[in-house]
Amino acid sequence: MTTRAGITGILTGLLSTLITYLFIIIRPAAYLLKWSADSVGHIWIAVVTLAILMIAGGFLAARRGGSGRPWRRAALGGLAGGLAGVLFFCLWGAAAAGLARWISPLDNLTNEPVSQVEVLKAIVWQTAWVFLVLFWGGSLLGTLGGWLSGLRQDDREEIFNKVDPQMAMNASITAVLASIASATLAAGIFSRLSGLHGNQTGQDVLTGSMITTPLLVSLLLVLFSHIALTAIIPHEAQQAEHRCGLDEVKMAAYIGIGAAPLLILLLLLVNPDSFTSPLVLAVMLASAIMSLITLSTLRKQIQPRRTFFLSTQNVRQKKEAKLFGTIANSPVSRLVVLCMGCGLAMALPLHVSVFSVLINLTYVLANSTYLQPVPQVTWRLFMTQALVSLGVIAASIGLLIIIYLIYLNLARQFNHAMQESETMRG
């Protein structure tokens, strides 16, 4: 279900980006350089078109997912819409947020030209704001589409295809760890950038809340992925049919339990001042609650079932389960699909909260015409954001494929050797 919904979300995000670029090609002045009464109408046409695409993507994701439960159809639609929104941000929205043309050239109170420091502050905020609008907007519209897909359909019992890649749990694990890594990088990088710029200019560019803006985006992704993992673990534990599968669920539970303590420890080491923000503290508290819920699931649901499975395995099965889990019996094609999903989950948090903001700040610092951008420079920013995001995604997917294929080869060699040993003994 999750795999098909994710693929639908990716296609929706790519189609949305393509349509947006077609609007830009048709009306470049309206989108890149200036506002006008004529351009506003075209912008609203683009917005309505994108909203319809997100709803349609959520509808198709829920239908292709084949869920029989209304709430799960809505969740699959929301997943597709949210993923489409994030991809749209990486390929178009981040660069649009990096254009200082959205900033008024005159301060509303003093009527004086806006300084570069104020522009840089606004760029950081704009990048976060555009991401949140696209992510939550895509998620809500996709959820609406998923809910619409279930109208006039009876609620029915669901049958899960356990041969398909178990994308939900593995992608959630990856997303939690990647979001924690992005939060750590955001807390460390932007506080140090503030100090470096202050030493050079005598002004603090990212003071106060502006330091925590990229961090809060990362923490939002931590919380979102942690909630998803917490909800998925009990379901996967219930669906497990052997010790190998349950051990994978147990590993996911350990990650869910350790996520909050790990995040708190890393932020204390990198930037203790981040804990002065009430929003950061609220996210930490929510994440800690998720860890406690997962701890309860481990004790009450996973451990009892694991004890039962231990008594039904022979020696070879126990060794294989301990060392390799279920990977020895996994088809290569499904592993590649799994790596693609986990690669996206690994790359997107890093680009959204760290790389996209750094690229936009670099663009402003490198161009003296930041308040009056020219088309050539503007297109360079769009291409840079798109190429960097695609490069990070491709590198993450490629790395995971290499690791999984090596692990798969080792598992199969082990399985073959154990079978030969059993045959000789027999």
C-alpha positions in Angstrom: 0.0 0.0 0.0 2.6 2.5 1.1 4.9 1.8 -1.9 2.2 2.4 -4.4 1.0 5.5 -2.6 4.6 6.8 -2.5 5.1 6.2 -6.3 1.9 8.1 -7.0 3.1 11.0 -4.8 6.4 11.1 -6.6 4.7 11.3 -10.0 2.3 13.9 -8.7 5.3 16.1 -7.5 7.1 15.7 -10.8 4.0 16.6 -12.8 3.3 19.6 -10.6 6.8 20.8 -11.1 6.6 20.4 -14.8 3.4 22.3 -15.1 4.8 25.1 -12.9 7.8 25.5 -15.1 5.5 25.6 -18.2 3.6 28.5 -16.5 7.0 30.2 -15.9 8.1 29.7 -19.5 4.9 31.2 -20.8 4.8 34.1 -18.3 8.4 34.7 -17.2 8.0 38.3 -16.1 4.9 37.5 -14.0 6.7 34.8 -12.0 10.4 35.9 -11.8 10.6 39.6 -11.8 7.5 41.6 -10.9 4.0 41.6 -9.7 1.2 43.0 -11.8 -2.6 42.8 -12.1 -2.2 40.6 -15.1 0.3 38.2 -13.4 -1.8 37.7 -10.3 -4.5 36.0 -12.4 -2.0 33.6 -13.9 -0.6 32.8 -10.5 -4.0 31.9 -9.2 -4.6 29.7 -12.2 -1.3 27.9 -11.4 -2.2 27.5 -7.7 -5.7 26.1 -8.5 -4.1 23.7 -11.0 -1.6 22.5 -8.5 -4.3 22.0 -5.8 -6.4 19.9 -8.2 -3.3 17.8 -9.0 -2.6 17.2 -5.3 -6.2 16.1 -4.7 -6.1 13.9 -7.7 -2.8 12.4 -6.6 -4.2 11.6 -3.1 -7.3 10.0 -4.8 -5.2 7.8 -7.1 -2.8 6.9 -4.2 -5.7 5.7 -2.1 -7.3 3.8 -5.0 -4.0 2.1 -6.0 -3.2 1.3 -2.3 -6.3 -0.9 -2.2 -7.1 -0.1 1.4 -10.5 -1.1 2.7 -10.5 1.4 5.6 -11.6 5.0 5.2 -9.0 6.4 7.6 -6.2 4.4 5.9 -7.3 5.6 2.5 -7.1 9.2 3.8 -3.6 8.5 5.3 -2.4 7.1 2.0 -3.7 10.1 0.1 -2.0 12.4 2.7 1.3 10.5 2.3 1.2 11.0 -1.5 0.2 14.6 -1.2 2.9 15.4 1.4 5.6 13.7 -0.7 4.4 15.5 -3.8 4.6 18.8 -1.9 8.2 18.1 -0.6 9.4 17.1 -4.1 7.8 20.3 -5.5 9.6 22.3 -2.9 13.0 20.7 -3.8 12.5 21.2 -7.5 10.9 24.6 -7.6 9.6 26.0 -4.3 13.0 26.3 -2.5 14.4 28.5 -5.3 11.2 30.6 -5.4 11.6 31.2 -1.7 15.2 32.3 -2.2 14.3 35.2 -4.4 14.5 38.5 -2.5 11.9 40.0 -4.8 9.3 38.9 -2.3 10.8 41.4 0.2 9.7 45.0 0.2 12.7 47.2 -0.9 11.6 49.8 1.8 11.1 49.2 5.4 7.5 49.9 6.4 8.4 51.9 9.5 11.5 53.8 8.6 11.0 54.1 4.9 14.7 53.2 4.4 16.2 50.6 2.1 16.3 47.1 3.5 19.8 46.0 4.5 21.4 42.8 3.4 21.2 41.5 6.9 17.4 41.9 6.8 17.2 40.2 3.4 19.2 37.2 4.6 16.9 36.9 7.6 13.9 37.1 5.4 15.3 34.5 3.0 15.7 32.0 5.9 12.1 32.6 7.0 10.8 32.5 3.4 12.4 29.1 2.7 10.9 27.6 5.8 7.5 29.1 5.2 7.3 27.9 1.6 8.2 24.4 2.7 5.6 24.3 5.4 2.9 25.6 3.0 3.8 23.0 0.3 4.2 20.1 2.8 1.1 20.7 4.9 -0.9 21.9 1.9 0.0 18.9 -0.1 -0.7 16.6 2.8 -4.2 18.1 3.5 -5.2 18.1 -0.2 -3.9 14.6 -0.6 -5.9 13.5 2.5 -9.0 15.1 1.0 -8.4 13.1 -2.2 -7.9 9.9 -0.3 -11.1 10.5 1.6 -13.0 11.2 -1.6 -11.7 7.9 -3.1 -13.6 6.0 -0.4 -17.0 7.5 -1.0 -19.7 5.0 -1.9 -17.3 2.2 -1.0 -18.1 -0.2 1.8 -15.7 -0.7 4.7 -14.0 -4.1 4.3 -11.4 -6.3 5.9 -7.9 -5.7 4.5 -5.5 -8.2 3.2 -1.8 -7.1 3.3 0.5 -8.4 0.6 3.6 -9.4 2.6 5.6 -10.1 -0.5 5.7 -6.4 -1.3 8.5 -4.3 0.1 7.7 -3.3 3.7 8.1 0.4 2.8 6.2 2.0 5.7 8.4 0.8 8.5 11.7 0.9 6.8 11.1 4.4 5.3 9.9 5.6 8.7 13.1 4.3 10.4 15.2 6.1 7.8 13.2 9.3 8.0 13.5 9.5 11.8 17.3 9.1 11.7 17.7 11.4 8.7 15.6 14.1 10.4 17.6 13.8 13.6 20.8 14.2 11.5 19.3 17.3 9.7 18.2 18.8 13.1 21.8 18.4 14.4 23.3 19.9 11.3 20.8 22.8 11.3 21.5 23.6 15.0 25.2 23.6 14.4 25.6 25.2 11.0 23.3 28.2 11.3 24.5 29.2 14.7 28.1 29.2 13.5 27.1 31.0 10.3 25.6 33.7 12.5 28.9 34.1 14.5 31.0 34.1 11.3 29.0 36.8 9.6 28.9 38.8 12.8 32.7 38.7 13.1 33.0 40.0 9.5 30.3 42.7 9.5 29.7 43.5 13.1 26.1 42.4 12.7 24.4 39.2 13.7 22.5 37.9 10.6 20.7 35.0 12.2 19.9 36.1 15.7 17.2 34.8 17.9 14.4 32.9 16.2 16.2 33.0 12.9 18.8 30.6 14.1 16.0 28.2 15.2 13.9 28.4 12.0 15.8 25.7 10.1 16.0 23.7 13.3 12.3 23.9 13.8 11.7 22.6 10.3 13.9 19.7 11.0 12.2 19.0 14.3 8.8 19.1 12.6 10.1 16.3 10.3 11.5 14.4 13.3 8.1 14.6 15.1 6.2 13.7 11.9 8.3 10.7 11.2 8.5 9.6 14.8 4.7 9.6 15.1 4.5 7.6 11.9 7.0 5.0 13.2 5.2 4.8 16.6 1.9 4.0 14.8 3.5 1.5 12.4 5.4 -0.6 14.9 2.3 -2.2 16.6 0.8 -3.0 13.2 3.9 -4.6 11.9 4.4 -6.6 15.1 0.9 -7.9 14.7 1.5 -8.9 11.1 4.8 -10.6 11.7 4.7 -14.4 11.0 8.2 -15.5 12.0 11.1 -14.4 14.2 13.0 -12.7 11.3 10.2 -10.3 10.6 9.6 -9.7 14.3 13.3 -9.0 14.9 13.1 -6.3 12.3 10.1 -4.8 14.1 12.1 -5.0 17.4 14.9 -3.1 15.7 12.4 -0.4 14.6 11.2 -0.2 18.2 14.7 0.3 19.5 15.1 3.2 17.1 11.8 4.7 18.2 12.7 4.4 21.8 16.1 5.9 21.4 15.1 8.7 19.0 14.2 11.3 21.7 17.2 10.7 23.9 19.5 10.7 20.9 18.1 14.0 19.6 18.3 15.7 23.0 21.9 14.5 23.5 23.0 15.7 20.0 21.4 19.2 20.4 23.0 19.6 23.8 26.4 18.9 22.3 26.0 21.0 19.2 23.9 24.0 20.3 22.6 24.0 23.9 21.0 27.5 23.3 18.4 25.9 21.1 16.6 24.6 24.2 15.7 28.2 25.1 12.9 28.0 22.4 9.5 26.9 23.8 8.8 25.3 20.4 11.9 23.2 20.5 11.0 22.1 24.1 7.5 21.2 22.9 8.8 19.0 20.1 11.2 17.3 22.5 8.4 16.5 24.9 6.2 15.1 22.1 9.1 13.0 20.8 9.8 11.7 24.3 6.2 10.7 24.6 6.5 8.7 21.3 9.6 7.0 22.7 7.7 5.9 25.9 4.8 4.6 23.8 7.1 2.5 21.7 8.8 1.2 24.9 5.4 0.0 26.1 4.7 -1.6 22.7 8.1 -3.5 22.9 7.3 -4.8 26.4 3.6 -5.7 25.9 3.5 -6.8 22.3 6.8 -7.5 20.7 8.6 -9.4 23.4 5.8 -11.9 24.1 5.4 -12.8 20.4 9.2 -13.1 20.0 9.3 -15.6 22.9 6.7 -17.7 21.0 8.7 -17.6 17.7 11.9 -18.6 19.4 10.5 -21.9 20.3 9.4 -22.8 16.8 12.8 -22.4 15.0 15.7 -24.7 14.3 19.3 -23.8 14.7 19.9 -22.6 11.2 16.8 -20.4 11.2 17.9 -18.8 14.5 21.3 -18.0 13.2 20.0 -16.6 9.9 17.4 -14.5 11.7 20.0 -13.1 14.1 22.5 -12.2 11.3 20.5 -11.3 8.3 16.8 -11.2 9.1 14.6 -11.8 6.0 16.9 -10.3 3.5 18.2 -13.7 2.1 14.7 -14.4 0.7 14.1 -11.0 -0.8 14.0 -10.5 -4.6 16.5 -8.0 -5.9 13.8 -5.9 -7.6 11.9 -5.4 -4.4 15.1 -4.5 -2.5 15.8 -1.8 -5.1 12.3 -0.4 -4.7 12.8 -0.4 -0.9 16.1 1.4 -1.3 14.5 4.1 -3.5 11.9 4.8 -0.8 14.4 4.8 2.0 16.8 6.9 -0.1 14.1 9.6 -0.5 13.4 9.5 3.2 17.2 9.9 3.9 17.8 12.8 1.4 14.7 15.0 1.7 15.0 16.1 5.4 18.6 17.1 4.8 17.9 19.1 1.7 14.7 20.7 3.0 16.1 22.1 6.3 19.8 22.6 5.5 20.9 22.5 1.9 18.1 24.5 0.4 18.6 27.3 3.0 22.4 27.4 2.4 21.9 27.6 -1.3 19.5 30.5 -1.0 21.8 32.3 1.4 24.7 31.8 -0.9 22.7 33.1 -3.8 21.9 36.3 -2.0 25.4 36.9 -0.8 26.9 36.2 -4.2 24.7 38.6 -6.2 24.8 42.3 -5.5 21.5 42.7 -7.4 19.6 40.6 -4.9 16.7 43.1 -4.7 16.4 43.3 -8.5 17.1 39.8 -9.8 17.8 39.3 -13.5 16.4 36.2 -15.3 19.7 34.6 -16.0 20.8 34.7 -12.3 17.3 33.6 -11.2 17.3 30.6 -13.5 20.7 29.6 -12.1 19.2 29.5 -8.6 16.3 27.3 -9.8 18.7 24.9 -11.6 21.0 24.8 -8.6 18.3 23.9 -6.2 16.9 21.2 -8.5 20.2 19.7 -9.4 21.4 19.6 -5.7 18.2 18.0 -4.5 18.3 15.4 -7.3 22.0 14.7 -6.7 21.4 14.2 -2.9 18.5 11.9 -3.6 20.4 9.9 -6.3 23.5 9.6 -4.0 21.4 8.3 -1.1 19.5 5.8 -3.2 22.7 4.6 -4.9 24.5 4.2 -1.5 21.6 2.2 -0.1 21.4 -0.1 -3.1 25.1 -0.9 -2.9 24.9 -1.7 0.9 21.7 -3.8 0.5 23.1 -5.8 -2.4 26.3 -6.6 -0.6 24.3 -7.6 2.4 21.9 -9.7 0.2 24.9 -11.5 -1.3 26.3 -12.3 2.1 23.0 -13.6 3.4 22.5 -15.9 0.4 26.1 -17.2 0.7 25.4 -17.9 4.4 22.1 -19.6 3.7 23.7 -21.8 1.0 26.6 -22.8 3.2 24.2 -23.7 6.1 22.0 -25.8 3.8 25.1 -27.7 2.4 26.2 -28.3 6.0 22.8 -29.7 6.9 22.8 -31.9 3.9 26.2 -33.4 4.7 25.2 -34.1 8.2 22.0 -35.8 7.0 
